[in-house]
Amino acid sequence: MKKTQKVLLISGIFVVALFGLGIASFKIMENSNDYEKAQLEIEARETKEQIEREREDVKITAQREAKAKAAELEAKTAIYAGIEFETGLDEDSTETEVMDVMHKMTHQKVRSQDKWGAIPMSPKIIEEVYKIVDLSDFQHRDRLLGIAARWGGL
């Protein structure tokens, strides 16, 4: 019986060792999966943070560009006492009022230290001035029409 007891004892120890080894292997695999999952979560978080930083950088760059454009525009227009985007002219405007508007339109073409008022020489404004002069009976109508036509390429 001693021999049988030894065999049973060794077999029991072997089974317990195999069971322990199985549990240990399972735990190692489980920890490995948890570790990989944690690494993926860290990578996802880092990627999300990187995207957020890049978006913020784009916003900051856009704001800087907008400020630079605004500063550039301000520098370009700083020599004017004020820019007007409406002429204030209508069919009843006087020749003096039309000439004043045309004078302000020339401020973007003339170098001078002092300029009071400015109206952009845009196609829309040139056309508006041309129509008003064309429908008028101003003393200098023909000359004013010629100037407006040259400005507008008419």
Backbone as ProteinMPNN parsed JSONL, in Angstrom:
{"seq_chain_A": "MKKTQKVLLISGIFVVALFGLGIASFKIMENSNDYEKAQLEIEARETKEQIEREREDVKITAQREAKAKAAELEAKTAIYAGIEFETGLDEDSTETEVMDVMHKMTHQKVRSQDKWGAIPMSPKIIEEVYKIVDLSDFQHRDRLLGIAARWGGL", "coords_chain_A": {"N_chain_A": [[0.794, -1.172, 0.0], [1.951, 1.143, 0.462], [3.277, 1.876, -1.823], [1.163, 2.457, -3.535], [0.033, 4.57, -2.174], [2.076, 6.425, -2.426], [2.047, 6.809, -5.179], [-0.541, 7.844, -5.511], [-0.313, 10.142, -3.953], [1.705, 11.529, -5.327], [0.414, 11.813, -7.764], [-1.764, 13.348, -6.94], [-0.434, 15.674, -6.086], [0.616, 16.412, -8.536], [-1.714, 16.935, -10.025], [-2.781, 19.053, -8.536], [-0.703, 20.856, -8.948], [-0.856, 21.178, -11.727], [-3.416, 22.285, -11.869], [-2.992, 24.665, -10.46], [-1.083, 25.81, -12.143], [-2.655, 26.145, -14.419], [-4.558, 28.02, -13.492], [-2.804, 30.131, -12.93], [-1.824, 30.639, -15.51], [-4.213, 31.47, -16.737], [-4.72, 33.822, -15.259], [-2.481, 35.314, -15.967], [-2.952, 35.655, -18.715], [-5.354, 37.065, -18.54], [-4.508, 39.39, -17.229], [-2.771, 40.282, -19.184], [-4.565, 40.882, -21.253], [-6.032, 42.911, -19.973], [-3.99, 44.773, -19.689], [-3.368, 45.348, -22.382], [-5.82, 46.452, -23.14], [-5.874, 48.694, -21.48], [-3.665, 50.039, -22.537], [-4.605, 50.582, -25.131], [-6.693, 52.311, -24.474], [-5.239, 54.424, -23.385], [-3.759, 55.206, -25.649], [-5.899, 55.993, -27.309], [-6.923, 58.131, -25.822], [-4.683, 59.83, -25.866], [-4.513, 60.307, -28.62], [-6.948, 61.612, -29.03], [-6.505, 63.891, -27.448], [-4.363, 64.969, -28.881], [-5.619, 65.594, -31.287], [-7.415, 67.527, -30.358], [-5.557, 69.462, -29.503], [-4.44, 70.115, -31.98], [-6.693, 71.153, -33.281], [-7.124, 73.376, -31.657], [-4.756, 74.731, -32.178], [-5.213, 75.324, -34.873], [-7.393, 77.048, -34.584], [-6.17, 79.117, -33.129], [-4.224, 79.914, -34.963], [-5.903, 80.797, -37.037], [-7.158, 82.919, -35.709], [-4.944, 84.564, -35.252], [-4.232, 85.109, -37.909], [-6.528, 86.466, -38.715], [-6.38, 88.689, -37.019], [-3.993, 89.762, -37.973], [-4.722, 90.389, -40.599], [-6.698, 92.273, -40.048], [-5.139, 94.199, -38.773], [-3.471, 94.841, -40.892], [-5.326, 95.899, -42.701], [-6.194, 98.034, -41.158], [-3.815, 99.475, -41.015], [-3.511, 100.117, -43.696], [-5.7, 101.736, -44.067], [-5.379, 103.697, -42.217], [-4.48, 106.184, -42.892], [-6.648, 107.561, -43.729], [-9.275, 109.753, -42.726], [-11.7, 108.642, -42.321], [-13.543, 105.896, -43.54], [-16.085, 105.517, -45.862], [-18.756, 103.496, -46.85], [-21.001, 103.884, -48.168], [-22.366, 106.048, -50.53], [-24.217, 108.049, -50.217], [-25.508, 109.379, -52.148], [-28.208, 110.335, -54.364], [-30.835, 110.59, -56.859], [-31.437, 113.252, -56.605], [-29.158, 114.535, -55.824], [-26.672, 117.103, -55.619], [-24.367, 118.673, -57.943], [-22.032, 119.372, -56.616], [-22.093, 117.621, -54.406], [-21.806, 115.151, -55.717], [-19.296, 115.524, -56.87], [-17.785, 115.714, -54.542], [-18.016, 113.1, -53.526], [-16.724, 111.734, -55.6], [-14.219, 112.847, -55.323], [-13.467, 111.812, -52.81], [-13.292, 109.165, -53.548], [-10.959, 109.138, -54.982], [-8.977, 109.126, -53.106], [-7.778, 106.687, -52.537], [-6.046, 106.416, -54.581], [-4.197, 108.399, -54.584], [-1.222, 109.754, -53.177], [-0.817, 111.141, -50.048], [-0.328, 113.028, -47.068], [-2.433, 113.915, -45.497], [-5.747, 113.021, -45.52], [-9.156, 113.355, -45.797], [-11.751, 111.497, -45.179], [-12.963, 108.771, -47.155], [-14.024, 106.863, -49.894], [-14.493, 103.715, -51.131], [-13.274, 102.775, -54.35], [-15.087, 101.044, -55.869], [-16.576, 98.764, -58.252], [-19.392, 98.805, -57.992], [-19.929, 101.246, -56.678], [-18.798, 103.051, -58.491], [-20.466, 102.608, -60.699], [-22.886, 103.496, -59.587], [-22.354, 106.243, -59.194], [-21.9, 106.967, -61.871], [-24.441, 106.51, -63.059], [-26.02, 108.394, -61.688], [-24.816, 110.804, -62.474], [-25.187, 110.582, -65.231], [-27.962, 110.819, -65.472], [-28.296, 113.409, -64.805], [-28.307, 117.073, -65.073], [-25.932, 118.433, -64.83], [-23.498, 121.07, -64.773], [-20.895, 120.31, -65.386], [-21.279, 117.841, -66.506], [-20.536, 116.143, -68.755], [-17.763, 115.934, -68.468], [-17.553, 114.76, -65.899], [-18.898, 112.349, -66.424], [-17.091, 111.224, -68.228], [-14.848, 110.809, -66.577], [-15.892, 108.986, -64.651], [-16.542, 106.918, -66.391], [-13.996, 106.119, -67.291], [-12.928, 105.177, -64.878], [-14.604, 103.017, -64.374], [-14.192, 101.453, -66.557], [-15.91, 101.733, -68.64]], "CA_chain_A": [[0.0, 0.0, 0.0], [2.829, 2.302, 0.48], [3.56, 2.244, -3.186], [-0.063, 3.047, -4.041], [-0.095, 5.872, -1.519], [3.042, 7.323, -3.046], [1.566, 7.128, -6.528], [-1.684, 8.739, -5.343], [0.192, 11.406, -3.445], [2.399, 12.201, -6.425], [-0.623, 12.163, -8.738], [-2.504, 14.474, -6.354], [0.419, 16.87, -6.163], [0.711, 16.754, -9.941], [-3.003, 17.521, -10.406], [-2.849, 20.369, -7.891], [0.274, 21.718, -9.639], [-1.433, 21.495, -13.035], [-4.535, 23.196, -11.631], [-2.375, 25.955, -10.113], [-0.466, 26.319, -13.363], [-3.765, 26.58, -15.276], [-5.078, 29.278, -12.935], [-1.77, 31.149, -13.127], [-1.843, 30.975, -16.948], [-5.428, 32.24, -16.969], [-4.523, 35.151, -14.667], [-1.497, 36.019, -16.791], [-3.654, 36.05, -19.947], [-6.33, 38.096, -18.181], [-3.731, 40.613, -16.992], [-2.261, 40.717, -20.48], [-5.696, 41.521, -21.943], [-6.295, 44.175, -19.276], [-2.893, 45.688, -20.019], [-3.575, 45.782, -23.768], [-6.996, 47.319, -23.133], [-5.446, 49.954, -20.874], [-2.786, 50.703, -23.503], [-5.462, 51.114, -26.186], [-7.402, 53.467, -23.916], [-4.247, 55.507, -23.279], [-3.494, 55.671, -27.01], [-7.094, 56.693, -27.778], [-6.971, 59.41, -25.109], [-3.599, 60.666, -26.385], [-4.902, 60.708, -29.969], [-8.009, 62.613, -28.872], [-5.861, 65.109, -26.951], [-3.58, 65.519, -29.987], [-6.581, 66.205, -32.213], [-7.898, 68.751, -29.705], [-4.463, 70.441, -29.569], [-4.336, 70.557, -33.368], [-7.842, 72.03, -33.539], [-6.857, 74.631, -30.949], [-3.714, 75.401, -32.953], [-5.854, 75.868, -36.071], [-8.164, 78.217, -34.143], [-5.225, 80.181, -32.772], [-3.645, 80.394, -36.221], [-6.94, 81.559, -37.727], [-7.326, 84.185, -34.988], [-3.759, 85.389, -35.534], [-4.338, 85.579, -39.288], [-7.591, 87.476, -38.753], [-5.831, 89.9, -36.396], [-2.985, 90.317, -38.884], [-5.451, 91.021, -41.708], [-7.331, 93.475, -39.517], [-4.076, 95.181, -38.562], [-3.034, 95.278, -42.218], [-6.37, 96.777, -43.214], [-6.139, 99.266, -40.371], [-2.628, 100.216, -41.436], [-3.763, 100.66, -45.029], [-6.735, 102.771, -44.016], [-5.097, 104.635, -41.124], [-4.221, 107.524, -43.418], [-7.927, 108.211, -43.988], [-9.991, 110.191, -41.535], [-12.821, 107.717, -42.163], [-13.964, 105.267, -44.779], [-17.528, 105.397, -46.005], [-19.08, 102.485, -47.837], [-22.209, 104.37, -48.822], [-22.08, 107.372, -51.11], [-25.192, 109.035, -49.765], [-26.035, 110.059, -53.332], [-29.437, 109.882, -54.997], [-31.139, 111.344, -58.086], [-31.564, 114.68, -56.283], [-27.872, 115.041, -55.334], [-26.125, 118.235, -56.363], [-23.082, 118.443, -58.608], [-21.003, 119.474, -55.578], [-22.114, 116.369, -53.638], [-21.236, 114.1, -56.568], [-17.855, 115.795, -56.979], [-17.197, 115.379, -53.245], [-17.916, 111.638, -53.489], [-15.668, 111.344, -56.549], [-12.953, 113.251, -54.703], [-13.163, 110.82, -51.768], [-12.925, 107.914, -54.217], [-9.572, 109.232, -55.467], [-8.029, 109.04, -51.986], [-7.018, 105.439, -52.57], [-5.128, 106.464, -55.721], [-3.302, 109.549, -54.423], [-0.412, 109.774, -51.949], [-0.918, 112.398, -49.323], [-0.268, 112.839, -45.625], [-3.743, 114.184, -44.914], [-6.913, 112.7, -46.339], [-10.354, 113.409, -44.966], [-12.813, 110.689, -45.753], [-12.635, 107.913, -48.281], [-15.062, 105.967, -50.392], [-13.812, 102.758, -52.003], [-13.548, 102.886, -55.774], [-15.562, 99.722, -56.257], [-17.438, 98.808, -59.44], [-20.766, 99.161, -57.596], [-19.994, 102.685, -56.384], [-18.533, 103.754, -59.753], [-21.699, 102.518, -61.487], [-23.872, 104.37, -58.942], [-21.997, 107.629, -59.529], [-22.096, 107.152, -63.322], [-25.882, 106.615, -63.336], [-26.524, 109.665, -61.159], [-24.318, 111.875, -63.356], [-25.806, 110.402, -66.553], [-29.349, 111.296, -65.411], [-28.303, 114.798, -64.316], [-28.044, 118.161, -66.018], [-24.845, 119.178, -64.208], [-22.702, 121.949, -65.643], [-19.712, 119.545, -65.82], [-21.794, 116.479, -66.694], [-19.74, 115.359, -69.709], [-16.447, 115.668, -67.88], [-17.747, 113.801, -64.814], [-19.205, 111.049, -67.043], [-15.833, 110.698, -68.776], [-14.018, 110.318, -65.464], [-16.536, 107.783, -64.111], [-16.419, 105.864, -67.4], [-12.607, 105.608, -67.245], [-12.779, 104.408, -63.628], [-15.366, 101.767, -64.463], [-13.885, 100.729, -67.78], [-17.115, 101.791, -69.476]], "C_chain_A": [[0.854, 1.26, 0.0], [3.117, 2.794, -0.93], [2.343, 2.947, -3.791], [-0.262, 4.43, -3.433], [0.865, 6.877, -2.139], [2.565, 7.767, -4.424], [0.391, 8.104, -6.439], [-1.237, 10.125, -4.869], [0.877, 12.198, -4.57], [1.379, 12.652, -7.477], [-1.425, 13.365, -8.229], [-1.71, 15.765, -6.438], [0.503, 17.351, -7.605], [-0.569, 17.435, -10.422], [-3.133, 18.92, -9.808], [-1.898, 21.349, -8.598], [-0.266, 22.13, -11.0], [-2.589, 22.494, -12.889], [-4.003, 24.606, -11.32], [-1.74, 26.616, -11.33], [-1.535, 26.839, -14.323], [-4.328, 27.918, -14.809], [-4.08, 30.408, -13.153], [-1.739, 31.598, -14.584], [-3.052, 31.842, -17.277], [-5.271, 33.672, -16.459], [-3.534, 35.967, -15.503], [-2.16, 36.513, -18.078], [-4.652, 37.18, -19.672], [-5.621, 39.426, -17.953], [-3.182, 41.172, -18.295], [-3.359, 41.443, -21.265], [-6.036, 42.868, -21.307], [-5.236, 45.215, -19.625], [-3.062, 46.231, -21.44], [-4.758, 46.746, -23.862], [-6.627, 48.697, -22.562], [-4.554, 50.736, -21.841], [-3.602, 51.317, -24.637], [-6.232, 52.344, -25.713], [-6.464, 54.666, -23.808], [-3.958, 56.086, -24.657], [-4.674, 56.465, -27.562], [-7.192, 58.07, -27.131], [-5.897, 60.364, -25.646], [-3.919, 61.162, -27.791], [-5.971, 61.798, -29.909], [-7.417, 63.946, -28.402], [-5.05, 65.777, -28.058], [-4.488, 66.22, -30.991], [-7.105, 67.513, -31.634], [-6.83, 69.845, -29.75], [-4.327, 70.991, -30.987], [-5.486, 71.485, -33.735], [-7.634, 73.392, -32.874], [-5.782, 75.436, -31.686], [-4.29, 76.04, -34.211], [-6.656, 77.117, -35.715], [-7.246, 79.399, -33.845], [-4.609, 80.774, -34.028], [-4.649, 81.249, -36.976], [-7.162, 82.911, -37.045], [-6.157, 85.116, -35.253], [-3.818, 85.955, -36.952], [-5.401, 86.663, -39.406], [-7.102, 88.79, -38.144], [-4.817, 90.569, -37.312], [-3.66, 91.015, -40.059], [-6.121, 92.312, -41.246], [-6.3, 94.576, -39.299], [-3.581, 95.727, -39.894], [-4.047, 96.247, -42.82], [-6.354, 98.108, -42.476], [-4.945, 100.119, -40.776], [-2.842, 100.854, -42.802], [-4.747, 101.819, -44.992], [-6.469, 103.82, -42.949], [-4.883, 106.051, -41.631], [-5.512, 108.273, -43.737], [-8.573, 108.63, -42.681], [-11.204, 109.292, -41.283], [-13.217, 107.146, -43.505], [-15.47, 105.134, -44.761], [-17.795, 104.365, -47.089], [-20.4, 102.79, -48.533], [-21.914, 105.771, -49.33], [-23.011, 108.441, -50.564], [-25.814, 109.798, -50.924], [-27.379, 109.468, -53.733], [-29.703, 110.769, -56.201], [-31.195, 112.847, -57.837], [-30.247, 115.287, -55.794], [-27.374, 116.167, -56.238], [-24.802, 117.86, -57.011], [-21.945, 118.481, -57.586], [-20.939, 118.196, -54.753], [-21.491, 115.222, -54.44], [-19.727, 114.288, -56.683], [-17.136, 115.471, -55.668], [-17.01, 113.863, -53.119], [-16.789, 111.181, -54.409], [-14.289, 111.713, -55.997], [-12.524, 112.231, -53.639], [-12.755, 109.484, -52.378], [-11.47, 107.947, -54.694], [-8.559, 109.073, -54.349], [-7.233, 107.745, -51.965], [-5.997, 105.422, -53.691], [-4.053, 107.533, -55.571], [-2.519, 109.424, -53.123], [-0.503, 111.155, -51.318], [-0.859, 112.095, -47.837], [-1.645, 112.984, -44.99], [-4.834, 113.884, -45.922], [-8.111, 112.68, -45.406], [-11.474, 112.675, -45.676], [-12.33, 109.875, -46.94], [-13.845, 107.065, -48.623], [-14.355, 105.007, -51.343], [-14.226, 102.924, -53.459], [-13.931, 101.497, -56.287], [-16.446, 99.84, -57.495], [-18.862, 99.246, -59.114], [-20.888, 100.68, -57.387], [-19.742, 103.495, -57.651], [-19.796, 103.759, -60.611], [-22.78, 103.431, -60.908], [-23.615, 105.835, -59.303], [-22.283, 107.902, -61.004], [-23.577, 107.345, -63.636], [-26.448, 107.956, -62.872], [-26.086, 110.824, -62.059], [-25.009, 111.797, -64.711], [-27.235, 110.945, -66.584], [-29.452, 112.773, -65.024], [-28.186, 115.803, -65.462], [-26.957, 119.076, -65.435], [-24.087, 119.988, -65.251], [-21.504, 121.167, -66.215], [-20.065, 118.075, -66.078], [-20.888, 115.639, -67.588], [-18.37, 114.99, -69.133], [-16.543, 114.622, -66.762], [-18.076, 112.408, -65.36], [-17.937, 110.411, -67.606], [-14.937, 110.111, -67.694], [-14.592, 109.006, -64.926], [-16.425, 106.617, -65.092], [-15.009, 105.279, -67.409], [-12.401, 104.752, -66.001], [-13.442, 103.043, -63.762], [-15.07, 100.958, -65.699], [-15.061, 100.714, -68.732], [-16.816, 102.355, -70.849]], "O_chain_A": [[0.42, 2.32, -0.452], [3.188, 3.998, -1.178], [2.501, 3.944, -4.496], [-0.684, 5.357, -4.124], [0.513, 8.037, -2.351], [2.665, 8.939, -4.787], [0.328, 9.073, -7.196], [-1.737, 11.146, -5.341], [0.643, 13.396, -4.728], [1.484, 13.756, -8.013], [-1.728, 14.284, -8.99], [-2.237, 16.813, -6.81], [0.465, 18.553, -7.867], [-0.501, 18.42, -11.158], [-3.546, 19.858, -10.49], [-2.238, 22.512, -8.817], [-0.151, 23.291, -11.39], [-2.722, 23.426, -13.682], [-4.5, 25.6, -11.848], [-1.847, 27.827, -11.522], [-1.336, 27.867, -14.97], [-4.549, 28.828, -15.608], [-4.467, 31.518, -13.519], [-1.64, 32.792, -14.868], [-2.937, 32.828, -18.005], [-5.646, 34.623, -17.145], [-3.729, 37.163, -15.718], [-1.954, 37.657, -18.484], [-4.78, 38.12, -20.456], [-6.077, 40.467, -18.426], [-3.133, 42.387, -18.488], [-3.113, 42.488, -21.867], [-6.295, 43.846, -22.009], [-5.547, 46.388, -19.831], [-2.917, 47.431, -21.671], [-4.696, 47.741, -24.585], [-7.024, 49.729, -23.102], [-4.676, 51.956, -21.95], [-3.33, 52.441, -25.06], [-6.401, 53.304, -26.465], [-6.855, 55.794, -24.108], [-3.915, 57.305, -24.827], [-4.48, 57.495, -28.208], [-7.503, 59.057, -27.798], [-6.157, 61.548, -25.857], [-3.629, 62.312, -28.122], [-5.907, 62.783, -30.645], [-7.791, 65.006, -28.906], [-5.042, 67.003, -28.17], [-4.168, 67.303, -31.483], [-7.224, 68.504, -32.355], [-7.14, 71.009, -30.002], [-4.121, 72.19, -31.174], [-5.285, 72.487, -34.42], [-7.933, 74.431, -33.463], [-5.878, 76.658, -31.804], [-3.914, 77.153, -34.579], [-6.616, 78.117, -36.432], [-7.512, 80.53, -34.253], [-4.483, 81.993, -34.148], [-4.296, 82.306, -37.498], [-7.335, 83.927, -37.717], [-6.346, 86.315, -35.456], [-3.5, 87.122, -37.179], [-5.209, 87.657, -40.106], [-7.368, 89.867, -38.677], [-4.781, 91.795, -37.417], [-3.236, 92.094, -40.473], [-6.115, 93.316, -41.958], [-6.553, 95.743, -39.601], [-3.303, 96.919, -40.021], [-3.679, 97.282, -43.376], [-6.484, 99.171, -43.083], [-5.052, 101.342, -40.868], [-2.416, 101.983, -43.045], [-4.647, 102.762, -45.777], [-7.263, 104.748, -42.793], [-5.081, 107.014, -40.89], [-5.485, 109.478, -43.987], [-8.439, 107.954, -41.661], [-11.678, 109.194, -40.151], [-13.221, 107.862, -44.506], [-16.059, 104.695, -43.773], [-17.135, 104.363, -48.128], [-20.852, 102.028, -49.388], [-21.288, 106.576, -48.641], [-22.631, 109.607, -50.461], [-26.561, 110.754, -50.713], [-27.667, 108.296, -53.492], [-28.876, 111.619, -56.533], [-31.018, 113.634, -58.767], [-30.227, 116.448, -55.387], [-27.618, 116.18, -57.444], [-24.194, 116.848, -56.663], [-20.998, 117.702, -57.685], [-19.847, 117.728, -54.429], [-20.736, 114.417, -53.894], [-18.97, 113.321, -56.604], [-15.998, 115.004, -55.687], [-15.966, 113.4, -52.66], [-15.987, 110.329, -54.029], [-13.317, 110.981, -56.183], [-11.359, 111.839, -53.581], [-11.96, 108.751, -51.79], [-10.825, 106.904, -54.798], [-7.373, 108.899, -54.629], [-6.125, 107.709, -51.43], [-5.166, 104.516, -53.756], [-3.1, 107.568, -56.35], [-3.071, 109.039, -52.092], [-0.295, 112.181, -51.966], [-1.289, 111.029, -47.397], [-1.982, 112.26, -44.054], [-4.846, 114.419, -47.03], [-8.073, 112.055, -44.346], [-12.06, 113.168, -46.64], [-11.392, 110.264, -47.636], [-14.584, 106.616, -47.747], [-13.683, 105.452, -52.273], [-15.392, 103.182, -53.758], [-13.187, 100.869, -57.04], [-17.006, 100.905, -57.757], [-19.472, 99.985, -59.887], [-21.833, 101.308, -57.863], [-20.396, 104.515, -57.87], [-20.158, 104.787, -61.183], [-23.513, 104.072, -61.662], [-24.533, 106.569, -59.669], [-22.842, 108.943, -61.35], [-23.934, 108.245, -64.396], [-27.251, 108.577, -63.569], [-26.879, 111.713, -62.369], [-25.377, 112.824, -65.28], [-27.674, 111.472, -67.606], [-30.549, 113.323, -64.926], [-27.998, 115.449, -66.626], [-27.035, 120.301, -65.525], [-24.041, 119.643, -66.432], [-21.144, 121.34, -67.379], [-19.237, 117.184, -65.885], [-20.512, 114.529, -67.21], [-17.893, 113.868, -69.301], [-15.718, 113.712, -66.685], [-17.599, 111.405, -64.831], [-17.734, 109.204, -67.478], [-14.342, 109.048, -67.873], [-13.863, 108.027, -64.765], [-16.239, 105.471, -64.685], [-14.847, 104.064, -67.523], [-11.76, 103.703, -66.074], [-12.899, 102.034, -63.313], [-15.636, 99.88, -65.881], [-15.201, 99.795, -69.54], [-17.719, 102.472, -71.678]]}, "name": "protein", "num_of_chains": 1, "seq": "MKKTQKVLLISGIFVVALFGLGIASFKIMENSNDYEKAQLEIEARETKEQIEREREDVKITAQREAKAKAAELEAKTAIYAGIEFETGLDEDSTETEVMDVMHKMTHQKVRSQDKWGAIPMSPKIIEEVYKIVDLSDFQHRDRLLGIAARWGGL"}
